[in-house]
Every structure is written in C-alpha cells, then in structure tokens.
Amino acid sequence: MTTSELAKHDGRDGRPAYVAVNGTIYDVTASPLWSGGNHQDSHHAGHDLTEELKSAPHVRAVVERFPVVGRLEEEQPAPQPVSHIKAIIIAIITAVVLYFAITLSR
C-alpha cells in the first residue's frame, strides 16, 4: 500500500483506521483509543507514524499488537510523457541508423 492509499484509511466516516510504523501497516479500527481515526488528539490514522512514535509515551510493541494489513510501499513516480519533439527526434535517429545499417550491409 502506498502513502496515498494509506491516507484513504483515516478512520473517518466509517472508513477503517490504518497506521504505518516502520513499513508495516496496522489496523487500529477496533481500538476505542483510535475512535474516528484520532488518537489522543496527537496522532491520526492514514499516516506513517514511525517518527511520531519515537516520542510517544508507550513503546512500539503497543502498536504491534494490532492486526497487520500490509506493507508501506514507496510511491512510484508517474511516468514522464515523451514530448512530441523528443519522439520525432528518436524516430529520425532510428531511421538514419537503420538506413546506414542496411546500406553498409550490402
């Protein structure tokens, strides 16, 4: 699950509440301490809480008791479209290379 997919699981409006810690995603929906996706007005579901837990009053083992629902993956960058000019240049270079390859092979 990517961070943008994780954000959809914020515990609001009946949606499940998921949090990520050290790359693991936990389902905290059933916990009354995560009602509405909010924990103690300090932490919010749908986020990676790895850094925030470093200063939390409890240990990471508390979070690790919740069901694991997946792994946090890096967002894949959107593919950059090749501009029309680049595509034309690539086509011309390919045509020239093929012309010389055919001509020289005779």
ROSELUM-480994 format. One line per field, with one value per residue: x, y, z of N, C-alpha, C in turn; residue number from 1. Coordinates in steps of 0.1 Angstrom, whole numbers, always signed. Layout:
N
n_u	X;... .
n_v	Y;... .
n_w	Z;... .
ca_u	X;... .
ca_v	Y;... .
ca_w	Z;... .
c_u	X;... .
c_v	Y;... .
c_w	Z;... .
resi	NUM;... .
% end
This chain:
106
n_u	+9;+6;+16;-4;-26;-28;-36;-63;-75;-84;-100;-123;-158;-168;-148;-120;-94;-61;-26;+8;+39;+73;+73;+53;+19;-8;-40;-60;-86;-105;-99;-109;-94;-86;-108;-127;-105;-86;-61;-58;-58;-34;-23;-30;-50;-42;-18;+19;+34;+59;+81;+67;+61;+85;+87;+66;+46;+44;+57;+67;+58;+31;+17;+23;+6;-17;-37;-19;-21;-7;+21;+40;+46;+69;+59;+54;+70;+52;+51;+70;+57;+67;+78;+64;+83;+106;+99;+98;+125;+137;+126;+136;+164;+165;+156;+177;+199;+190;+189;+216;+226;+214;+224;+252;+254;+252 .
n_v	-12;+22;+55;+73;+56;+46;+69;+71;+55;+66;+64;+79;+87;+61;+47;+23;+25;+29;+27;+33;+19;+18;+7;-13;-18;-13;-22;-2;+1;-11;-3;+16;+37;+49;+62;+74;+77;+92;+96;+104;+131;+136;+119;+107;+85;+69;+77;+76;+68;+64;+82;+98;+80;+77;+96;+90;+81;+54;+22;+8;-17;-17;-8;-29;-49;-48;-59;-68;-53;-50;-38;-8;+9;+25;+54;+52;+71;+91;+82;+100;+118;+115;+141;+154;+164;+151;+125;+126;+132;+109;+90;+99;+96;+68;+60;+69;+54;+28;+31;+35;+10;-9;+0;-3;-30;-42 .
n_w	+0;-8;+4;-4;-7;+18;+32;+26;+44;+69;+92;+94;+89;+88;+75;+76;+100;+96;+104;+98;+107;+108;+81;+82;+81;+102;+115;+133;+138;+155;+180;+208;+215;+192;+180;+154;+139;+153;+177;+209;+203;+191;+172;+140;+120;+89;+83;+82;+111;+121;+128;+147;+168;+180;+200;+215;+245;+250;+241;+209;+208;+216;+194;+177;+185;+171;+143;+114;+82;+59;+39;+38;+9;-14;-32;-66;-90;-113;-147;-170;-197;-231;-250;-280;-297;-288;-294;-322;-328;-319;-336;-361;-357;-353;-379;-395;-385;-391;-419;-426;-415;-432;-457;-454;-450;-475 .
ca_u	+0;+14;+11;-17;-36;-29;-43;-77;-79;-82;-109;-135;-170;-169;-136;-111;-83;-48;-14;+21;+51;+85;+70;+42;+6;-16;-54;-63;-100;-113;-94;-116;-84;-85;-121;-127;-91;-78;-56;-54;-56;-20;-19;-42;-49;-40;-4;+30;+36;+72;+88;+59;+62;+98;+85;+53;+48;+44;+67;+62;+51;+17;+11;+25;-4;-28;-36;-11;-29;+1;+34;+40;+55;+72;+51;+61;+68;+44;+59;+70;+54;+77;+72;+63;+96;+116;+95;+102;+139;+140;+122;+146;+177;+163;+155;+190;+207;+185;+193;+231;+228;+210;+233;+265;+254;+251 .
ca_v	+0;+34;+65;+79;+46;+46;+81;+68;+47;+76;+61;+88;+84;+46;+40;+17;+33;+22;+35;+26;+21;+11;+0;-22;-11;-19;-18;+2;+5;-17;+3;+28;+48;+54;+65;+84;+79;+102;+90;+114;+144;+137;+111;+105;+73;+72;+83;+69;+73;+60;+93;+103;+70;+79;+104;+86;+77;+40;+15;+4;-30;-15;-8;-42;-58;-46;-67;-63;-54;-48;-31;+5;+9;+39;+59;+51;+83;+90;+82;+113;+117;+119;+152;+151;+167;+140;+113;+128;+131;+95;+84;+103;+89;+54;+58;+71;+43;+17;+33;+32;-4;-16;+4;-8;-44;-47 .
ca_w	+0;-9;+13;-8;-4;+33;+36;+24;+56;+80;+103;+94;+81;+87;+69;+85;+105;+94;+106;+94;+116;+102;+69;+84;+82;+112;+115;+146;+137;+166;+193;+212;+216;+178;+176;+144;+133;+161;+189;+219;+196;+188;+161;+131;+111;+75;+82;+87;+124;+125;+135;+158;+178;+187;+212;+222;+259;+250;+232;+196;+209;+217;+181;+170;+189;+162;+131;+102;+70;+47;+40;+32;-3;-19;-43;-79;-98;-126;-159;-177;-211;-240;-258;-294;-304;-285;-302;-336;-329;-317;-349;-371;-354;-356;-393;-400;-381;-399;-433;-427;-412;-444;-468;-452;-450;-489 .
c_u	+9;+9;-2;-28;-38;-38;-58;-83;-77;-92;-122;-146;-171;-158;-127;-100;-70;-37;-2;+32;+62;+81;+58;+30;-3;-31;-58;-78;-108;-109;-103;-107;-81;-98;-121;-114;-82;-74;-51;-51;-42;-16;-32;-39;-48;-26;+7;+35;+50;+80;+80;+60;+75;+97;+72;+56;+48;+54;+59;+55;+36;+11;+12;+15;-16;-26;-28;-20;-20;+14;+33;+50;+58;+63;+60;+59;+60;+53;+58;+67;+65;+71;+72;+76;+106;+112;+99;+117;+143;+137;+132;+159;+176;+163;+169;+199;+203;+190;+208;+234;+225;+220;+246;+265;+254;+264 .
c_v	+12;+44;+71;+69;+45;+58;+80;+60;+55;+74;+70;+83;+69;+39;+34;+27;+25;+32;+26;+29;+12;+2;-10;-14;-19;-13;-15;+5;+1;-10;+15;+40;+55;+58;+76;+87;+88;+95;+101;+128;+146;+130;+108;+93;+78;+78;+73;+75;+69;+70;+97;+93;+71;+87;+101;+80;+61;+34;+11;-9;-29;-15;-21;-52;-58;-55;-60;-64;-52;-42;-18;+5;+23;+42;+57;+64;+81;+90;+96;+111;+122;+130;+148;+154;+156;+128;+114;+126;+116;+87;+87;+96;+74;+51;+60;+59;+31;+19;+30;+17;-12;-13;-3;-23;-50;-49 .
c_w	+0;+2;+9;-6;+11;+38;+35;+36;+69;+92;+103;+85;+78;+80;+79;+89;+105;+98;+102;+104;+111;+90;+70;+87;+92;+112;+130;+148;+150;+180;+196;+214;+202;+172;+166;+137;+141;+174;+198;+213;+192;+175;+153;+122;+97;+73;+86;+100;+130;+133;+148;+170;+186;+200;+219;+236;+260;+240;+219;+198;+211;+204;+174;+175;+179;+150;+120;+90;+57;+50;+33;+21;-7;-31;-56;-86;-110;-138;-166;-192;-220;-249;-272;-301;-301;-293;-316;-338;-328;-330;-360;-369;-357;-371;-399;-397;-389;-414;-435;-424;-425;-455;-466;-453;-464;-495 .
resi	1;2;3;4;5;6;7;8;9;10;11;12;13;14;15;16;17;18;19;20;21;22;23;24;25;26;27;28;29;30;31;32;33;34;35;36;37;38;39;40;41;42;43;44;45;46;47;48;49;50;51;52;53;54;55;56;57;58;59;60;61;62;63;64;65;66;67;68;69;70;71;72;73;74;75;76;77;78;79;80;81;82;83;84;85;86;87;88;89;90;91;92;93;94;95;96;97;98;99;100;101;102;103;104;105;106 .
% end
